[in-house]
Amino acid sequence: MNVKQNIGLRIKELRELNNLSQKELSFAADLDRSYIASIENGQRNVSIVNIEKIAIALKVNLKIFFDAKTFENSTTS
């Protein structure tokens, strides 16, 4: 699995733990819902600035966001 897919899975995991829809997350992060969907599907190369917006909306800091088993076997493709 590549890093884009891992980031998408992590966002989806945290979003679901917070019982948020993609629409609710996109509103809280001030991003478009279709953008959130494309990140979750591993189709977007998301910037660190937008990862931070999403993490804030999910009420986690970046250390917690990236400190997950999801990223242990990430490749760069």
Secondary structure, DSSP 8 states (H G I E B T S, - for coil): -BHHHHHHHHHHHHHHHTT--HHHHHHHHTS-HHHHHHHHTT-----HHHHHHHHHHTT--HHHHH-SGGGTT-B--
